[in-house]
Amino acid sequence: MENSDIEIIYISKNNKVIKNYIPYKKKYYLQDLINDLISHSVFSKKFFLNKSFGCFGKLINLDYEISKNDRIEILDELIMSPNERRKHNFKKN
């Protein structure tokens, strides 16, 4: 990480990776982060429609309080969870 404490990552359907780093703030929630990303033109409001969010692989809600050194993952609309997908792929083999 750079001199910042929170990593934001989005991997698009075509595997393009977008990373951004922001400084940690106390009492900072996911909804605050989204509003800041929109106001700083990192992502548009429309971009966040039908997106889910995770932190180190676990789904989080908009009221999630961000901790120091968190990695916030922006996820496209999920058809099935990563665990369900692994089980599905395992059954196919």
C-alpha positions in Angstrom: 0.0 0.0 0.0 1.0 3.6 -0.5 0.7 6.1 2.4 -3.0 5.2 2.6 -4.7 2.7 4.7 -7.7 1.5 2.7 -7.5 -0.2 -0.7 -10.4 -0.2 -3.1 -10.4 -2.7 -5.9 -12.7 -3.5 -8.8 -12.2 -6.2 -11.3 -14.4 -5.9 -14.4 -15.9 -8.7 -16.3 -13.1 -8.4 -18.9 -10.5 -8.6 -16.0 -9.5 -5.0 -16.1 -8.3 -4.1 -12.5 -9.0 -0.7 -11.0 -7.3 0.1 -7.7 -7.5 3.1 -5.6 -6.1 4.0 -2.1 -7.6 6.3 0.4 -6.5 7.3 3.9 -8.3 5.7 6.9 -10.8 7.8 8.8 -12.5 6.9 12.1 -16.2 6.3 12.0 -16.0 5.8 8.2 -18.7 3.6 6.7 -19.1 2.0 3.3 -21.8 4.4 2.4 -19.5 7.3 3.2 -16.8 5.7 1.0 -19.1 5.4 -1.9 -20.2 9.0 -1.6 -16.6 10.1 -1.5 -15.7 8.0 -4.6 -18.6 9.6 -6.5 -17.8 13.2 -5.4 -14.2 12.8 -6.4 -15.3 11.3 -9.8 -13.5 8.0 -9.2 -16.7 6.2 -10.1 -20.1 7.5 -11.1 -23.4 7.0 -9.2 -24.6 4.9 -12.1 -21.6 2.6 -11.8 -22.7 1.5 -8.3 -26.1 0.3 -9.4 -26.3 -3.5 -9.0 -23.0 -3.7 -7.3 -22.2 -5.7 -4.2 -19.3 -5.0 -1.8 -16.9 -7.2 0.1 -14.0 -7.0 2.4 -11.4 -9.7 2.1 -13.9 -12.0 0.4 -16.8 -11.5 2.8 -19.9 -9.6 1.7 -20.6 -6.4 3.5 -23.5 -3.9 3.8 -23.6 -0.2 3.4 -23.5 0.3 7.2 -20.2 -1.6 7.4 -17.6 0.4 9.4 -14.3 0.4 7.6 -11.3 -0.6 9.6 -7.7 0.3 9.1 -6.0 -1.7 6.3 -9.3 -3.0 4.9 -9.5 -4.0 1.2 -12.9 -3.0 -0.1 -13.9 -5.1 -3.1 -16.5 -3.8 -5.6 -18.3 -6.7 -7.1 -20.6 -7.0 -10.1 -24.0 -8.4 -9.5 -23.4 -12.0 -8.3 -25.4 -14.9 -9.7 -24.0 -17.2 -7.1 -21.6 -16.7 -4.2 -17.9 -17.6 -4.7 -18.4 -20.7 -2.4 -21.5 -21.8 -4.4 -19.5 -21.4 -7.6 -16.6 -23.6 -6.3 -19.1 -26.3 -5.2 -20.8 -26.1 -8.6 -17.4 -26.3 -10.5 -16.4 -29.2 -8.2 -19.6 -31.2 -9.0 -19.0 -30.7 -12.7 -15.6 -32.4 -12.6 
